[in-house]
Amino acid sequence: MNHARIAAEALRYRLDLVRGPLVNLTDWDIETMAGMSVAAADPNVDGAIRRIATAWVRAGLPEEGLCKPWACPEARALFEANPHLVDALDDIVRVATRSQAA
């Protein structure tokens, strides 16, 4: 599993959830943020990726789908049924934005 790819899709998915007048995905370099969040070696990011991947596989979603855009009804259903996974997304966003600001 490519953790940077999973982190990128997690960031993209989370930012898409809050998209609106305050958040525009084109304002963010998602790939760089994902790489920085993984490179930070923060246990919160590792744990978040592990929690998301475990729930993803248990839900019967294809493992390779973790590294592709999560814009599908199955992914949305997974996060709606498991709101604690949104906290995992936020862990990744927090480390990514902190790393980018540093």
C-alpha positions, 0 to 999 in steps of 0.5 A: 500500500502506498501511504502517500496515495492513501493520504492524498485520497483522504485529503481530497475526500475530506476537503471535498466534504467541506467544499464551499465558498471557503474551500476550493480544491484547486487552492491546495497541492494535495499531492505535496500535502499528502507526501508531507503528512506521511514524511512527518512520520506522525503516529496519528497519520499512520493510525488514521491510514490504518483505521481507514484501510481496515474499515475499507477492507472490512466493508468489502471495498477493493483494496486498490480503491484506497489509492484511487479517488473515493468519489463513489457511493460505497466510500460515502456510505462507509464514512456515513456509517463510521463517523469516527473515520472522519476523525481519522481524515481530520488527523491526516489533514491536521498533520498535512496542514501543520507540515505545510505551514512549517 
